[in-house]
Amino acid sequence: MTTSIAANQDKAPGEYGVRYGDREFRYHLCHLPSQKKASIRVHVHPNGQVQVDAPESAGLSEIKAAVQRRARWVLKHLDEIEERNRYVRPPQWISGESIRYLGRRYVLKVIEAPEQRKTSCKLIRGQLRVQGRNLNPARTQKAVGQWYRERALDVFQRRLEQMVDTLPWTTDRVPAWRMQEMQTQWGSCSPDGSLILNPHLIKAPTRAIDYVLLHELCHLVEHNHSPKFYGLLDRYLPEWRSVKEKLDGEAELLLQRPKDHL
Ligand SMILES: [Zn+2]
């Protein structure tokens, strides 16, 4: 029911573990219609998520054996990803840093304004200007975080309104939704049909936001990750796989989470 960032932290059905020597990893199993793919295939996504595609006819023991045979290869890839993410440094919240918004980068500018009671945050000509008195990194971070949430509320609502117009099952009503900071999911859809969206998603390109919204809206009719569910994604956003892969590849950067979360 979720748009997972790293599926190995999410106890969704279709999650399995593999042991190799003294190491282990988890993978997400996707059943594909038999006519589409004849063999069991193992992928390591750029965010470290391991996905196994198997035809519906394949038995679990057959799948497990196939993953076991690829375990060394998977672990090698996971090590490379960890190495790469070691260089994602947490922001310092000072002037000159890069701030991401809707897939673009803006320069953060912290402006001391002793006469200004309330800290303001505005996007002006390629700069995100935080202005106020006694600004320190913690206050700047708070102001930018608040600005991100306001932008996210506005953008997510507008994209949802546009999307429900195009989907036959949502009529013209935007389902109830709220924001929640999450480290392992971009969004989720609860059984009562309300959506939870990760405000960090506002840093990603609009297309990636649309993918997450569509993913959750498709769960209103297909409450699982069945071939029917993926059929809906294919129909309404044919390039969703590449959009998802790119989004997941940037997860560390967008979430600024410590690397031990991987
Ligand atoms: Zn889902």
py3Dmol code that shows the C-alpha trace and the ligand (Angstrom):
import py3Dmol

protein = """\
ATOM      1  CA  MET A   1       0.000   0.000   0.000  1.00  0.00           C
ATOM      2  CA  THR A   2       2.996   2.271   0.044  1.00  0.00           C
ATOM      3  CA  THR A   3       5.452   3.955  -2.247  1.00  0.00           C
ATOM      4  CA  SER A   4       8.472   2.603  -0.458  1.00  0.00           C
ATOM      5  CA  ILE A   5      11.827   4.268  -0.633  1.00  0.00           C
ATOM      6  CA  ALA A   6      13.703   1.265   0.650  1.00  0.00           C
ATOM      7  CA  ALA A   7      11.393  -1.692   0.745  1.00  0.00           C
ATOM      8  CA  ASN A   8      13.635  -3.578   3.123  1.00  0.00           C
ATOM      9  CA  GLN A   9      12.393  -1.445   5.986  1.00  0.00           C
ATOM     10  CA  ASP A  10       8.788  -1.990   5.263  1.00  0.00           C
ATOM     11  CA  LYS A  11       7.140  -5.182   6.424  1.00  0.00           C
ATOM     12  CA  ALA A  12       4.966  -5.414   3.361  1.00  0.00           C
ATOM     13  CA  PRO A  13       3.880  -8.796   2.057  1.00  0.00           C
ATOM     14  CA  GLY A  14       6.264  -9.965  -0.636  1.00  0.00           C
ATOM     15  CA  GLU A  15       9.333  -9.209   1.492  1.00  0.00           C
ATOM     16  CA  TYR A  16      11.892 -11.957   2.013  1.00  0.00           C
ATOM     17  CA  GLY A  17      15.327 -12.215   3.544  1.00  0.00           C
ATOM     18  CA  VAL A  18      18.452 -13.926   2.232  1.00  0.00           C
ATOM     19  CA  ARG A  19      21.511 -14.977   4.179  1.00  0.00           C
ATOM     20  CA  TYR A  20      24.923 -15.222   2.553  1.00  0.00           C
ATOM     21  CA  GLY A  21      27.836 -16.087   4.839  1.00  0.00           C
ATOM     22  CA  ASP A  22      27.530 -13.739   7.804  1.00  0.00           C
ATOM     23  CA  ARG A  23      25.562 -11.151   5.843  1.00  0.00           C
ATOM     24  CA  GLU A  24      21.955 -10.804   4.847  1.00  0.00           C
ATOM     25  CA  PHE A  25      19.699  -8.596   2.773  1.00  0.00           C
ATOM     26  CA  ARG A  26      15.993  -8.309   2.089  1.00  0.00           C
ATOM     27  CA  TYR A  27      14.228  -8.243  -1.239  1.00  0.00           C
ATOM     28  CA  HIS A  28      10.841  -7.421  -2.614  1.00  0.00           C
ATOM     29  CA  LEU A  29       9.187 -10.082  -4.734  1.00  0.00           C
ATOM     30  CA  CYS A  30       7.088  -9.003  -7.710  1.00  0.00           C
ATOM     31  CA  HIS A  31       5.068 -11.562  -9.588  1.00  0.00           C
ATOM     32  CA  LEU A  32       4.756 -10.795 -13.274  1.00  0.00           C
ATOM     33  CA  PRO A  33       2.317 -12.336 -15.694  1.00  0.00           C
ATOM     34  CA  SER A  34       3.964 -15.536 -16.971  1.00  0.00           C
ATOM     35  CA  GLN A  35       3.773 -14.616 -20.613  1.00  0.00           C
ATOM     36  CA  LYS A  36       5.777 -11.442 -20.017  1.00  0.00           C
ATOM     37  CA  LYS A  37       8.898 -12.837 -18.372  1.00  0.00           C
ATOM     38  CA  ALA A  38      10.022 -16.412 -18.416  1.00  0.00           C
ATOM     39  CA  SER A  39      12.942 -16.168 -16.009  1.00  0.00           C
ATOM     40  CA  ILE A  40      13.506 -14.997 -12.446  1.00  0.00           C
ATOM     41  CA  ARG A  41      15.392 -11.721 -12.467  1.00  0.00           C
ATOM     42  CA  VAL A  42      17.128  -9.918  -9.633  1.00  0.00           C
ATOM     43  CA  HIS A  43      17.576  -6.119  -9.697  1.00  0.00           C
ATOM     44  CA  VAL A  44      19.381  -3.814  -7.299  1.00  0.00           C
ATOM     45  CA  HIS A  45      17.853  -0.341  -7.472  1.00  0.00           C
ATOM     46  CA  PRO A  46      20.063   2.720  -6.991  1.00  0.00           C
ATOM     47  CA  ASN A  47      18.668   3.232  -3.471  1.00  0.00           C
ATOM     48  CA  GLY A  48      19.741  -0.251  -2.388  1.00  0.00           C
ATOM     49  CA  GLN A  49      16.335  -1.813  -2.775  1.00  0.00           C
ATOM     50  CA  VAL A  50      16.489  -5.345  -4.117  1.00  0.00           C
ATOM     51  CA  GLN A  51      13.661  -6.450  -6.346  1.00  0.00           C
ATOM     52  CA  VAL A  52      13.038  -9.908  -7.708  1.00  0.00           C
ATOM     53  CA  ASP A  53      10.750 -10.320 -10.698  1.00  0.00           C
ATOM     54  CA  ALA A  54       9.387 -13.791 -11.128  1.00  0.00           C
ATOM     55  CA  PRO A  55       6.722 -15.294 -13.352  1.00  0.00           C
ATOM     56  CA  GLU A  56       3.516 -16.147 -11.520  1.00  0.00           C
ATOM     57  CA  SER A  57       4.194 -19.806 -12.188  1.00  0.00           C
ATOM     58  CA  ALA A  58       7.473 -19.862 -10.241  1.00  0.00           C
ATOM     59  CA  GLY A  59       7.346 -21.509  -6.801  1.00  0.00           C
ATOM     60  CA  LEU A  60       8.784 -19.807  -3.728  1.00  0.00           C
ATOM     61  CA  SER A  61      11.558 -22.377  -3.237  1.00  0.00           C
ATOM     62  CA  GLU A  62      12.604 -21.945  -6.866  1.00  0.00           C
ATOM     63  CA  ILE A  63      12.673 -18.161  -6.414  1.00  0.00           C
ATOM     64  CA  LYS A  64      14.625 -18.392  -3.152  1.00  0.00           C
ATOM     65  CA  ALA A  65      17.234 -20.631  -4.788  1.00  0.00           C
ATOM     66  CA  ALA A  66      17.594 -18.213  -7.708  1.00  0.00           C
ATOM     67  CA  VAL A  67      18.126 -15.258  -5.355  1.00  0.00           C
ATOM     68  CA  GLN A  68      20.625 -17.264  -3.324  1.00  0.00           C
ATOM     69  CA  ARG A  69      22.669 -17.881  -6.468  1.00  0.00           C
ATOM     70  CA  ARG A  70      22.808 -14.129  -7.094  1.00  0.00           C
ATOM     71  CA  ALA A  71      23.478 -13.192  -3.444  1.00  0.00           C
ATOM     72  CA  ARG A  72      27.188 -12.416  -3.905  1.00  0.00           C
ATOM     73  CA  TRP A  73      26.410 -10.161  -6.866  1.00  0.00           C
ATOM     74  CA  VAL A  74      23.662  -8.348  -4.905  1.00  0.00           C
ATOM     75  CA  LEU A  75      25.918  -7.750  -1.900  1.00  0.00           C
ATOM     76  CA  LYS A  76      28.659  -6.357  -4.140  1.00  0.00           C
ATOM     77  CA  HIS A  77      26.162  -3.831  -5.554  1.00  0.00           C
ATOM     78  CA  LEU A  78      24.877  -2.919  -2.086  1.00  0.00           C
ATOM     79  CA  ASP A  79      28.469  -2.248  -0.964  1.00  0.00           C
ATOM     80  CA  GLU A  80      29.002   0.055  -3.939  1.00  0.00           C
ATOM     81  CA  ILE A  81      25.826   1.996  -3.138  1.00  0.00           C
ATOM     82  CA  GLU A  82      26.875   2.410   0.477  1.00  0.00           C
ATOM     83  CA  GLU A  83      30.272   3.668  -0.619  1.00  0.00           C
ATOM     84  CA  ARG A  84      28.641   6.229  -2.900  1.00  0.00           C
ATOM     85  CA  ASN A  85      26.235   7.464  -0.217  1.00  0.00           C
ATOM     86  CA  ARG A  86      29.078   8.015   2.224  1.00  0.00           C
ATOM     87  CA  TYR A  87      29.638  11.321   0.454  1.00  0.00           C
ATOM     88  CA  VAL A  88      26.126  12.667   0.935  1.00  0.00           C
ATOM     89  CA  ARG A  89      26.841  15.232   3.623  1.00  0.00           C
ATOM     90  CA  PRO A  90      24.187  16.732   5.870  1.00  0.00           C
ATOM     91  CA  PRO A  91      23.442  20.398   5.134  1.00  0.00           C
ATOM     92  CA  GLN A  92      24.949  23.093   7.361  1.00  0.00           C
ATOM     93  CA  TRP A  93      22.090  25.584   6.759  1.00  0.00           C
ATOM     94  CA  ILE A  94      24.395  28.424   5.765  1.00  0.00           C
ATOM     95  CA  SER A  95      24.499  30.853   2.837  1.00  0.00           C
ATOM     96  CA  GLY A  96      25.741  29.406  -0.435  1.00  0.00           C
ATOM     97  CA  GLU A  97      24.366  25.916   0.054  1.00  0.00           C
ATOM     98  CA  SER A  98      22.136  24.194  -2.465  1.00  0.00           C
ATOM     99  CA  ILE A  99      18.431  23.820  -1.718  1.00  0.00           C
ATOM    100  CA  ARG A 100      16.291  21.498  -3.803  1.00  0.00           C
ATOM    101  CA  TYR A 101      12.751  22.305  -4.825  1.00  0.00           C
ATOM    102  CA  LEU A 102      10.697  20.568  -7.535  1.00  0.00           C
ATOM    103  CA  GLY A 103      13.817  18.965  -8.999  1.00  0.00           C
ATOM    104  CA  ARG A 104      15.778  22.187  -9.255  1.00  0.00           C
ATOM    105  CA  ARG A 105      18.564  23.604  -7.152  1.00  0.00           C
ATOM    106  CA  TYR A 106      18.441  27.016  -5.548  1.00  0.00           C
ATOM    107  CA  VAL A 107      21.088  28.844  -3.576  1.00  0.00           C
ATOM    108  CA  LEU A 108      20.320  29.359   0.094  1.00  0.00           C
ATOM    109  CA  LYS A 109      20.881  32.910   1.225  1.00  0.00           C
ATOM    110  CA  VAL A 110      20.694  33.691   4.937  1.00  0.00           C
ATOM    111  CA  ILE A 111      20.124  37.405   5.516  1.00  0.00           C
ATOM    112  CA  GLU A 112      20.426  38.936   8.960  1.00  0.00           C
ATOM    113  CA  ALA A 113      17.672  41.534   9.444  1.00  0.00           C
ATOM    114  CA  PRO A 114      17.686  42.771  13.078  1.00  0.00           C
ATOM    115  CA  GLU A 115      14.530  44.842  12.590  1.00  0.00           C
ATOM    116  CA  GLN A 116      12.488  41.880  11.356  1.00  0.00           C
ATOM    117  CA  ARG A 117      10.505  40.117  14.092  1.00  0.00           C
ATOM    118  CA  LYS A 118       9.340  37.118  12.114  1.00  0.00           C
ATOM    119  CA  THR A 119      11.659  35.051   9.965  1.00  0.00           C
ATOM    120  CA  SER A 120      10.633  34.997   6.302  1.00  0.00           C
ATOM    121  CA  CYS A 121      11.528  32.531   3.593  1.00  0.00           C
ATOM    122  CA  LYS A 122      11.067  33.403  -0.074  1.00  0.00           C
ATOM    123  CA  LEU A 123      12.144  32.050  -3.422  1.00  0.00           C
ATOM    124  CA  ILE A 124      13.471  35.008  -5.425  1.00  0.00           C
ATOM    125  CA  ARG A 125      15.449  34.813  -8.675  1.00  0.00           C
ATOM    126  CA  GLY A 126      17.088  31.460  -8.115  1.00  0.00           C
ATOM    127  CA  GLN A 127      17.723  32.048  -4.429  1.00  0.00           C
ATOM    128  CA  LEU A 128      15.898  30.837  -1.367  1.00  0.00           C
ATOM    129  CA  ARG A 129      16.195  33.833   0.948  1.00  0.00           C
ATOM    130  CA  VAL A 130      15.777  33.301   4.647  1.00  0.00           C
ATOM    131  CA  GLN A 131      15.604  36.639   6.392  1.00  0.00           C
ATOM    132  CA  GLY A 132      15.235  37.414  10.084  1.00  0.00           C
ATOM    133  CA  ARG A 133      16.995  38.281  13.284  1.00  0.00           C
ATOM    134  CA  ASN A 134      19.546  36.180  15.191  1.00  0.00           C
ATOM    135  CA  LEU A 135      19.553  33.541  12.495  1.00  0.00           C
ATOM    136  CA  ASN A 136      21.590  30.468  13.262  1.00  0.00           C
ATOM    137  CA  PRO A 137      21.661  27.137  11.413  1.00  0.00           C
ATOM    138  CA  ALA A 138      18.877  25.674  13.601  1.00  0.00           C
ATOM    139  CA  ARG A 139      16.567  28.648  12.961  1.00  0.00           C
ATOM    140  CA  THR A 140      17.368  28.631   9.274  1.00  0.00           C
ATOM    141  CA  GLN A 141      16.620  24.920   9.073  1.00  0.00           C
ATOM    142  CA  LYS A 142      13.288  25.465  10.840  1.00  0.00           C
ATOM    143  CA  ALA A 143      12.329  28.289   8.478  1.00  0.00           C
ATOM    144  CA  VAL A 144      13.230  26.268   5.372  1.00  0.00           C
ATOM    145  CA  GLY A 145      11.396  23.215   6.738  1.00  0.00           C
ATOM    146  CA  GLN A 146       8.275  25.327   7.285  1.00  0.00           C
ATOM    147  CA  TRP A 147       8.583  26.759   3.779  1.00  0.00           C
ATOM    148  CA  TYR A 148       8.908  23.240   2.317  1.00  0.00           C
ATOM    149  CA  ARG A 149       5.744  22.145   4.134  1.00  0.00           C
ATOM    150  CA  GLU A 150       3.762  25.139   2.874  1.00  0.00           C
ATOM    151  CA  ARG A 151       4.941  24.555  -0.691  1.00  0.00           C
ATOM    152  CA  ALA A 152       4.195  20.837  -0.380  1.00  0.00           C
ATOM    153  CA  LEU A 153       0.633  21.477   0.863  1.00  0.00           C
ATOM    154  CA  ASP A 154      -0.029  23.694  -2.125  1.00  0.00           C
ATOM    155  CA  VAL A 155       1.703  21.634  -4.832  1.00  0.00           C
ATOM    156  CA  PHE A 156       0.423  18.209  -3.682  1.00  0.00           C
ATOM    157  CA  GLN A 157      -3.154  19.507  -3.524  1.00  0.00           C
ATOM    158  CA  ARG A 158      -2.943  21.001  -7.029  1.00  0.00           C
ATOM    159  CA  ARG A 159      -1.374  17.872  -8.540  1.00  0.00           C
ATOM    160  CA  LEU A 160      -4.000  15.704  -6.832  1.00  0.00           C
ATOM    161  CA  GLU A 161      -6.804  17.868  -8.210  1.00  0.00           C
ATOM    162  CA  GLN A 162      -5.419  17.524 -11.728  1.00  0.00           C
ATOM    163  CA  MET A 163      -4.886  13.802 -11.353  1.00  0.00           C
ATOM    164  CA  VAL A 164      -8.324  12.885  -9.994  1.00  0.00           C
ATOM    165  CA  ASP A 165      -9.800  14.538 -13.088  1.00  0.00           C
ATOM    166  CA  THR A 166      -8.023  12.056 -15.345  1.00  0.00           C
ATOM    167  CA  LEU A 167      -8.701   8.860 -13.368  1.00  0.00           C
ATOM    168  CA  PRO A 168     -12.071   7.199 -13.877  1.00  0.00           C
ATOM    169  CA  TRP A 169     -12.291   5.789 -10.325  1.00  0.00           C
ATOM    170  CA  THR A 170     -11.660   9.000  -8.364  1.00  0.00           C
ATOM    171  CA  THR A 171     -14.555  10.991  -9.846  1.00  0.00           C
ATOM    172  CA  ASP A 172     -13.725  14.619  -9.110  1.00  0.00           C
ATOM    173  CA  ARG A 173     -12.998  14.400  -5.423  1.00  0.00           C
ATOM    174  CA  VAL A 174      -9.491  14.602  -3.959  1.00  0.00           C
ATOM    175  CA  PRO A 175      -9.237  11.979  -1.218  1.00  0.00           C
ATOM    176  CA  ALA A 176      -8.382  13.120   2.295  1.00  0.00           C
ATOM    177  CA  TRP A 177      -4.620  13.401   2.705  1.00  0.00           C
ATOM    178  CA  ARG A 178      -2.044  14.616   5.162  1.00  0.00           C
ATOM    179  CA  MET A 179       1.687  14.979   5.384  1.00  0.00           C
ATOM    180  CA  GLN A 180       4.051  13.046   7.548  1.00  0.00           C
ATOM    181  CA  GLU A 181       7.830  12.949   7.497  1.00  0.00           C
ATOM    182  CA  MET A 182       8.935   9.412   6.778  1.00  0.00           C
ATOM    183  CA  GLN A 183      12.351   7.882   6.237  1.00  0.00           C
ATOM    184  CA  THR A 184      11.357   4.848   4.212  1.00  0.00           C
ATOM    185  CA  GLN A 185       8.230   5.822   2.277  1.00  0.00           C
ATOM    186  CA  TRP A 186       7.251   8.569  -0.125  1.00  0.00           C
ATOM    187  CA  GLY A 187       3.606   7.945   0.526  1.00  0.00           C
ATOM    188  CA  SER A 188       1.027   5.473   1.690  1.00  0.00           C
ATOM    189  CA  CYS A 189      -2.652   4.753   1.318  1.00  0.00           C
ATOM    190  CA  SER A 190      -4.599   3.644   4.372  1.00  0.00           C
ATOM    191  CA  PRO A 191      -7.479   1.133   4.235  1.00  0.00           C
ATOM    192  CA  ASP A 192     -10.000   3.971   4.696  1.00  0.00           C
ATOM    193  CA  GLY A 193      -8.727   5.528   1.449  1.00  0.00           C
ATOM    194  CA  SER A 194      -6.825   8.474   2.879  1.00  0.00           C
ATOM    195  CA  LEU A 195      -3.305   9.274   1.720  1.00  0.00           C
ATOM    196  CA  ILE A 196      -0.167  10.119   3.643  1.00  0.00           C
ATOM    197  CA  LEU A 197       2.517  11.994   1.723  1.00  0.00           C
ATOM    198  CA  ASN A 198       6.119  12.664   2.631  1.00  0.00           C
ATOM    199  CA  PRO A 199       6.829  16.435   2.574  1.00  0.00           C
ATOM    200  CA  HIS A 200      10.423  15.724   1.422  1.00  0.00           C
ATOM    201  CA  LEU A 201       8.869  14.761  -1.902  1.00  0.00           C
ATOM    202  CA  ILE A 202       8.504  18.482  -2.689  1.00  0.00           C
ATOM    203  CA  LYS A 203      12.248  18.512  -3.473  1.00  0.00           C
ATOM    204  CA  ALA A 204      11.721  16.026  -6.318  1.00  0.00           C
ATOM    205  CA  PRO A 205      10.635  16.895  -9.877  1.00  0.00           C
ATOM    206  CA  THR A 206       6.899  17.230 -10.534  1.00  0.00           C
ATOM    207  CA  ARG A 207       6.928  14.027 -12.539  1.00  0.00           C
ATOM    208  CA  ALA A 208       8.226  12.105  -9.520  1.00  0.00           C
ATOM    209  CA  ILE A 209       5.539  13.689  -7.322  1.00  0.00           C
ATOM    210  CA  ASP A 210       2.929  12.637  -9.879  1.00  0.00           C
ATOM    211  CA  TYR A 211       4.267   9.080  -9.829  1.00  0.00           C
ATOM    212  CA  VAL A 212       3.901   8.846  -6.032  1.00  0.00           C
ATOM    213  CA  LEU A 213       0.416  10.391  -6.107  1.00  0.00           C
ATOM    214  CA  LEU A 214      -0.690   8.070  -8.892  1.00  0.00           C
ATOM    215  CA  HIS A 215       0.786   5.066  -7.066  1.00  0.00           C
ATOM    216  CA  GLU A 216      -1.287   5.855  -3.969  1.00  0.00           C
ATOM    217  CA  LEU A 217      -4.424   6.718  -5.967  1.00  0.00           C
ATOM    218  CA  CYS A 218      -4.168   3.359  -7.767  1.00  0.00           C
ATOM    219  CA  HIS A 219      -4.275   1.697  -4.346  1.00  0.00           C
ATOM    220  CA  LEU A 220      -7.809   3.026  -3.953  1.00  0.00           C
ATOM    221  CA  VAL A 221      -8.867   0.370  -6.468  1.00  0.00           C
ATOM    222  CA  GLU A 222      -6.053  -2.190  -6.171  1.00  0.00           C
ATOM    223  CA  HIS A 223      -5.044  -2.589  -2.539  1.00  0.00           C
ATOM    224  CA  ASN A 224      -1.850  -4.479  -3.287  1.00  0.00           C
ATOM    225  CA  HIS A 225       1.033  -4.630  -5.734  1.00  0.00           C
ATOM    226  CA  SER A 226      -0.629  -7.105  -8.053  1.00  0.00           C
ATOM    227  CA  PRO A 227      -0.130  -7.222 -11.842  1.00  0.00           C
ATOM    228  CA  LYS A 228      -3.476  -5.390 -12.083  1.00  0.00           C
ATOM    229  CA  PHE A 229      -2.077  -2.591  -9.934  1.00  0.00           C
ATOM    230  CA  TYR A 230       1.023  -2.257 -12.146  1.00  0.00           C
ATOM    231  CA  GLY A 231      -1.280  -2.355 -15.165  1.00  0.00           C
ATOM    232  CA  LEU A 232      -2.960   0.824 -13.895  1.00  0.00           C
ATOM    233  CA  LEU A 233       0.399   2.554 -13.409  1.00  0.00           C
ATOM    234  CA  ASP A 234       1.453   1.496 -16.922  1.00  0.00           C
ATOM    235  CA  ARG A 235      -1.745   2.917 -18.309  1.00  0.00           C
ATOM    236  CA  TYR A 236      -1.701   6.310 -16.620  1.00  0.00           C
ATOM    237  CA  LEU A 237       2.073   6.900 -16.369  1.00  0.00           C
ATOM    238  CA  PRO A 238       3.789   4.577 -18.869  1.00  0.00           C
ATOM    239  CA  GLU A 239       7.292   5.756 -17.911  1.00  0.00           C
ATOM    240  CA  TRP A 240       6.744   5.254 -14.156  1.00  0.00           C
ATOM    241  CA  ARG A 241       9.602   2.747 -13.834  1.00  0.00           C
ATOM    242  CA  SER A 242      12.284   5.188 -14.905  1.00  0.00           C
ATOM    243  CA  VAL A 243      10.705   7.972 -12.825  1.00  0.00           C
ATOM    244  CA  LYS A 244      10.686   5.709  -9.752  1.00  0.00           C
ATOM    245  CA  GLU A 245      14.239   4.562 -10.305  1.00  0.00           C
ATOM    246  CA  LYS A 246      15.510   8.116 -10.544  1.00  0.00           C
ATOM    247  CA  LEU A 247      13.547   9.172  -7.456  1.00  0.00           C
ATOM    248  CA  ASP A 248      14.842   6.244  -5.423  1.00  0.00           C
ATOM    249  CA  GLY A 249      18.374   6.977  -6.592  1.00  0.00           C
ATOM    250  CA  GLU A 250      18.099  10.450  -5.113  1.00  0.00           C
ATOM    251  CA  ALA A 251      16.453   9.356  -1.878  1.00  0.00           C
ATOM    252  CA  GLU A 252      19.521   9.913   0.296  1.00  0.00           C
ATOM    253  CA  LEU A 253      19.898  13.412  -1.057  1.00  0.00           C
ATOM    254  CA  LEU A 254      16.242  14.371  -0.758  1.00  0.00           C
ATOM    255  CA  LEU A 255      15.737  12.900   2.689  1.00  0.00           C
ATOM    256  CA  GLN A 256      19.166  13.813   4.018  1.00  0.00           C
ATOM    257  CA  ARG A 257      18.910  10.766   6.176  1.00  0.00           C
ATOM    258  CA  PRO A 258      21.937   9.246   7.833  1.00  0.00           C
ATOM    259  CA  LYS A 259      23.470   6.500   5.748  1.00  0.00           C
ATOM    260  CA  ASP A 260      22.801   3.770   8.325  1.00  0.00           C
ATOM    261  CA  HIS A 261      19.163   4.006   7.267  1.00  0.00           C
ATOM    262  CA  LEU A 262      19.999   2.399   3.945  1.00  0.00           C
TER     263      LEU A 262
END
"""
ligand_1 = """\
1
ZN
Zn 2.148 0.693 -2.993
"""
view = py3Dmol.view(width=600, height=400)
view.addModel(protein, "pdb")
view.setStyle({"model": 0}, {"cartoon": {"style": "trace"}})
view.addModel(ligand_1, "xyz")
view.setStyle({"model": 1}, {"stick": {}})
view.zoomTo()
view.show()
